[in-house]
Amino acid sequence: MESRQLRLRLVTIEPGGVFGPVHNQIDSPGTVHMLQGTVTDTGDGVATGRGSEAGWREERNATCWRQNRGEVPAVQIPVDMIGRARVR
């Protein structure tokens, strides 16, 4: 884990908002926990609805982004290791 940092964020995505840009998790493993609201999590072209209190890991080689298609703010805590993440 040399030259890596553990990053924990509190992210709010307003209705209609997007958490992006499209990015990948290569060499940047992570997990996400939803505190409030819902998001559509798109990874490698597959859209999955994620609701309040859901948690999931971000696949190591996935290309992903999230969108709030709901009517209330979506609040989440993404945690990942950074150092070599690539923005697409």
PyMOL commands that set and color helices and strands:
alter all, ss='L'
color gray80, all
select strands_A, chain A and resi 5-8+11-13+18-24+30-36+39-43+46-50+55-58+63-67+74-82
alter strands_A, ss='S'
color yellow, strands_A
deselect
rebuild
show_as cartoon
